[in-house]
Amino acid sequence: MTTGYVYDPLYLEHRASGHPERPERLSSILNALQASGVWDGLVAIPAMDASIEQIAAVHDERYIATVREMASQGGGWLDGDTYLNSRSYDAALRAAGGLLNAVKAVIEGQVDNAFALVRPPGHHAIARRGMGFCLFNNVAIAAKYALSEFDLERILIVDFDVHHGNGTQDAFYDDPHVLYFSTHEYPFYPGTGHWSETGEGAGTGYTVNVPLPAGTGDEGYARIFDEILRPIAARYAPQLILVSAGYDAHWTDPLAMMKLSVSGYARMMQVLVELAEATANGRLVCTLEGGYHLEALAAGVVATCAVMSGLPVTDPLGPSPEAERDVSEAIDTVKQVHGLMS
């Protein structure tokens, strides 16, 4: 398989001193990829700036103007977690646009699948507000783009960031053309993502939340992907799979309390590759979200790209030294809510 990647040095210019969402996250990924056997097989996809019209498919134009104006004045804070500097607006346009180019390259067959190594991240950004380190919702913008430009009818978004992607859920809560599937620590920031949140109107049943207790690890995530995601995806038959790829559920991450390993991430990605091949002609595009332990983040992305490229995976950090939580109750609840009980 041929795997593409998107990167632009502008992504490193979005920064605030002491903030966990920092340029070194992306630098560490690039260094690890280039030192691995994966790098030589990756195909570069150029980044571009998303247009205002493309951003406005998800975000209110007054909010877009606010971000632009704040950056032009040197930056500031949208909330206690979410910063801008003078380059943040430009970086956010190019982050969204980089993912759009990755989607285009995959749908048009230039590559089989792709990973957009972009920042700032996006899945918390809602229509009128950035939050949770996120300015524009990259994956939601990409889904809107794919639906409008390529005549698709069914897109699956899988979000395995440790935090619930409230912005992505909001963007498609009443839309059956996008099925949003999220695994996340709960209760945890941003407080959304209960199993009872399943969509509304025509979108009822097309939001699948799997809220998980702290301590969930490789076995729990593997069961969720096998017992919930596989049948949900088979039933939905997506034509494109987009992934909000966050690596903050790793057992070393300082901002969460989960027990996933790099090998656990690789296992999930193998399921996603298989699902894409089964219903979407292999069309699978990842975009970077969270992950704040630099070594774990870098190793997770390398493993993801290895799986997408059909290469072997190594786990330099190994499994969590602590026991994992059993998540049978959470799995059974979600299966019952979404009609998956046998």
C-alpha positions in Angstrom: 0.0 0.0 0.0 1.1 3.6 -0.7 0.7 6.0 2.2 0.8 9.7 1.8 1.6 12.4 4.4 1.0 16.1 4.7 3.4 18.4 6.5 4.2 22.1 6.3 6.7 24.1 8.4 4.1 26.7 9.0 2.5 24.2 11.5 5.5 24.8 13.8 4.8 28.5 14.0 1.7 28.1 16.1 3.1 28.3 19.6 2.7 29.6 23.2 5.4 29.3 25.9 4.8 26.4 28.2 1.7 25.1 26.5 1.4 21.3 26.1 0.1 21.7 22.5 3.6 22.7 21.2 5.6 22.5 18.0 7.8 19.9 19.5 4.9 17.4 19.1 5.2 17.6 15.4 9.0 17.8 15.3 9.3 14.6 17.4 7.0 12.8 15.0 9.0 13.9 11.9 12.3 12.9 13.5 10.9 9.5 14.5 9.4 8.8 11.1 12.7 9.8 9.3 14.7 7.5 11.6 12.3 4.6 10.9 12.0 2.2 8.0 8.6 3.7 7.3 9.7 7.1 6.0 11.3 6.0 2.7 8.0 4.6 1.5 5.8 7.7 2.3 4.6 10.0 -0.5 4.6 13.7 0.2 1.3 15.5 -0.4 1.6 19.3 -0.5 -0.4 21.4 2.0 -2.5 24.3 1.0 -4.7 26.9 2.7 -8.3 26.1 3.0 -10.6 28.7 1.7 -12.9 30.8 3.9 -15.8 29.1 2.2 -14.4 25.6 3.1 -13.9 26.6 6.7 -17.4 28.2 6.8 -19.0 24.9 5.9 -18.4 24.1 9.6 -17.7 27.5 11.3 -19.6 30.7 11.7 -18.0 33.4 9.6 -18.0 35.8 12.5 -15.9 33.3 14.5 -13.5 32.9 11.6 -13.1 36.7 11.5 -12.5 36.8 15.2 -9.6 34.3 14.9 -8.2 36.3 12.0 -8.4 39.6 13.9 -6.9 38.2 17.1 -3.9 36.8 15.2 -3.4 40.0 13.3 -3.1 41.8 16.6 -0.5 39.4 17.9 -2.7 36.7 19.4 -4.5 36.0 22.6 -6.6 33.3 24.3 -10.0 32.0 23.1 -10.4 30.3 26.5 -8.1 29.2 29.3 -6.7 26.4 27.2 -6.7 27.7 23.6 -4.2 30.2 22.4 -3.4 32.1 19.2 -0.2 33.9 18.2 0.4 36.0 15.1 0.8 32.9 12.9 -2.0 30.8 14.3 -4.7 31.8 11.9 -2.4 31.1 8.9 -1.4 27.8 10.4 -5.0 26.8 11.1 -6.0 27.5 7.5 -3.1 25.4 6.2 -3.9 22.6 8.7 -7.4 22.3 7.4 -6.3 22.7 3.8 -3.5 20.1 4.3 -6.2 17.6 5.4 -8.3 18.5 2.4 -5.4 17.8 0.1 -4.9 14.4 1.8 -8.5 13.5 1.2 -8.3 14.6 -2.4 -5.2 12.5 -3.0 -6.8 9.4 -1.5 -10.1 9.7 -3.3 -8.4 10.4 -6.6 -6.1 7.4 -6.2 -2.8 9.2 -6.0 -2.1 7.3 -2.8 -4.0 4.5 -1.0 -4.3 6.2 2.3 -2.8 9.2 4.1 -1.8 10.9 7.4 -2.1 14.6 7.7 0.6 15.7 10.2 -1.0 19.0 10.9 -1.5 21.4 13.8 -3.3 23.1 15.5 -5.6 20.2 16.1 -9.3 20.5 15.5 -11.9 18.1 17.0 -13.0 20.2 19.9 -13.7 23.4 17.8 -17.4 24.1 17.5 -19.2 26.3 15.0 -18.8 29.6 16.9 -15.9 28.8 19.3 -12.5 27.3 19.4 -11.7 25.3 22.6 -9.5 22.5 23.9 -6.4 23.6 22.0 -8.4 23.6 18.7 -9.1 26.5 16.3 -10.9 25.1 13.2 -12.3 21.6 13.1 -10.1 20.0 10.5 -11.8 16.6 10.3 -15.3 18.1 10.1 -14.2 20.5 7.4 -12.7 17.5 5.5 -15.9 15.5 5.8 -18.0 18.4 4.5 -15.5 18.8 1.6 -15.6 15.1 0.7 -19.4 15.1 0.7 -19.7 18.1 -1.5 -16.8 17.7 -3.9 -16.8 13.9 -4.5 -20.4 13.0 -4.4 -20.0 10.7 -1.4 -23.0 9.7 0.7 -21.5 7.9 3.7 -18.4 8.9 5.7 -17.3 7.3 8.9 -15.3 9.4 11.3 -13.4 7.4 14.0 -12.0 9.4 16.9 -9.7 7.6 19.3 -8.3 10.7 21.0 -8.7 10.3 24.7 -11.0 13.4 24.8 -14.4 13.4 23.2 -14.6 15.3 19.9 -17.5 17.5 20.9 -17.0 19.8 17.9 -17.1 16.9 15.4 -20.2 15.4 17.0 -22.0 18.8 16.9 -21.2 19.3 13.2 -23.0 16.1 12.2 -25.4 15.3 15.0 -28.4 15.5 12.7 -26.7 14.2 9.6 -26.9 10.6 8.4 -24.2 11.2 5.8 -21.5 11.1 8.5 -21.3 8.4 11.2 -19.3 9.7 14.2 -17.7 7.0 16.4 -15.7 8.0 19.5 -13.8 6.2 22.2 -12.8 8.5 25.1 -12.2 8.7 28.8 -15.3 9.7 30.7 -16.2 11.7 32.6 -13.4 13.9 31.3 -12.8 17.1 29.3 -15.0 18.4 27.6 -17.8 16.5 29.5 -19.6 15.3 26.4 -19.8 11.9 24.8 -22.2 9.9 27.0 -23.5 6.7 25.4 -27.0 8.2 25.3 -25.8 10.9 22.8 -26.7 9.1 19.6 -27.8 11.9 17.2 -31.1 13.7 16.5 -33.6 13.9 13.7 -32.3 12.3 10.5 -29.0 11.7 12.3 -30.4 9.6 15.1 -28.3 6.5 15.5 -25.3 7.9 13.5 -23.4 9.1 16.6 -21.8 6.2 18.5 -20.1 7.2 21.8 -18.1 4.7 23.8 -17.4 6.4 27.1 -14.7 4.6 29.0 -13.3 4.5 32.6 -9.8 5.6 33.4 -7.5 2.6 33.1 -8.9 1.2 29.9 -6.0 -0.4 27.9 -5.2 -2.6 24.9 -7.6 -5.4 25.6 -10.6 -3.0 26.2 -9.9 -1.0 23.0 -9.4 -4.2 21.0 -12.8 -5.5 22.2 -14.5 -2.2 21.4 -13.1 -2.1 17.8 -14.0 -5.8 17.3 -17.4 -5.9 19.0 -18.8 -2.4 18.3 -16.9 -0.7 15.5 -16.7 -3.7 13.1 -20.4 -4.4 13.0 -21.3 -0.7 13.0 -19.1 -0.1 10.0 -20.3 -3.2 8.2 -23.9 -2.0 8.7 -23.1 1.6 7.6 -20.7 0.7 4.7 -18.8 4.0 4.6 -17.2 5.2 1.3 -14.4 7.0 3.2 -13.0 6.6 6.7 -11.5 9.7 8.4 -9.7 9.3 11.7 -9.1 11.8 14.4 -5.9 10.3 15.6 -5.0 11.3 19.1 -2.3 9.5 21.1 -3.1 10.8 24.5 -4.7 7.5 25.6 -1.2 6.1 25.8 -0.2 5.0 29.3 2.6 7.5 29.5 0.5 10.6 28.6 0.5 13.3 31.2 -3.0 14.6 30.4 -5.0 11.4 30.7 -5.3 8.2 32.7 -5.6 5.4 30.1 -3.4 2.4 29.5 -3.1 2.0 25.8 0.3 1.0 24.3 1.8 1.6 20.9 0.9 -2.0 20.1 -2.7 -1.3 21.1 -2.8 1.7 18.7 -1.4 -0.5 15.9 -4.1 -3.1 16.6 -6.8 -0.4 16.2 -5.3 0.9 13.0 -5.2 -2.6 11.6 -9.0 -2.8 12.1 -9.4 0.5 10.4 -7.4 -0.5 7.4 -9.4 -3.7 7.1 -12.7 -1.8 7.4 -11.6 0.7 4.7 -10.6 -2.1 2.4 -14.0 -3.9 3.0 -16.3 -1.0 2.1 -14.3 2.1 1.0 -11.9 0.9 -1.6 -9.2 1.3 1.1 -9.8 5.0 1.4 -8.5 6.0 4.9 -7.2 9.4 6.0 -5.9 10.2 9.5 -5.4 13.6 10.9 -3.4 14.4 14.0 -5.2 15.4 17.2 -3.8 15.0 20.7 -0.8 13.2 22.3 1.5 15.0 24.8 4.2 12.5 25.7 6.6 13.2 22.9 8.1 9.7 22.6 4.8 7.9 22.9 3.2 10.3 20.4 6.0 9.9 17.9 6.0 6.1 18.3 2.2 6.0 17.9 2.3 7.9 14.6 5.2 5.7 13.3 3.2 2.6 14.2 0.1 4.0 12.5 1.9 4.8 9.3 3.6 1.4 9.4 0.2 -0.4 9.6 -1.2 1.9 6.8 1.8 1.0 4.7 1.7 -2.8 5.4 4.9 -2.8 7.4 5.8 -4.4 10.8 5.3 -2.4 14.0 7.7 -1.9 16.9 6.7 -0.7 20.4 9.7 1.0 22.1 7.7 1.7 25.3 6.0 -1.6 25.8 2.7 -2.3 27.6 1.4 -0.4 30.7 3.0 -1.6 33.9 -0.4 -1.3 35.6 -3.4 -3.6 35.3 -6.2 -2.5 32.8 -9.8 -2.0 33.7 -12.5 -4.4 32.5 -14.9 -2.5 30.2 -17.5 -5.2 29.6 -20.3 -3.1 31.1 -19.5 -0.2 28.9 -19.3 -2.4 25.8 -22.6 -4.1 26.6 -24.4 -0.8 27.1 -23.3 0.6 23.8 -24.1 -2.6 22.0 -27.6 -2.5 23.4 -28.1 1.1 22.6 -27.1 0.6 18.9 -28.8 -2.7 18.3 -25.7 -4.9 18.3 -26.7 -7.5 20.9 -26.9 -11.0 19.5 
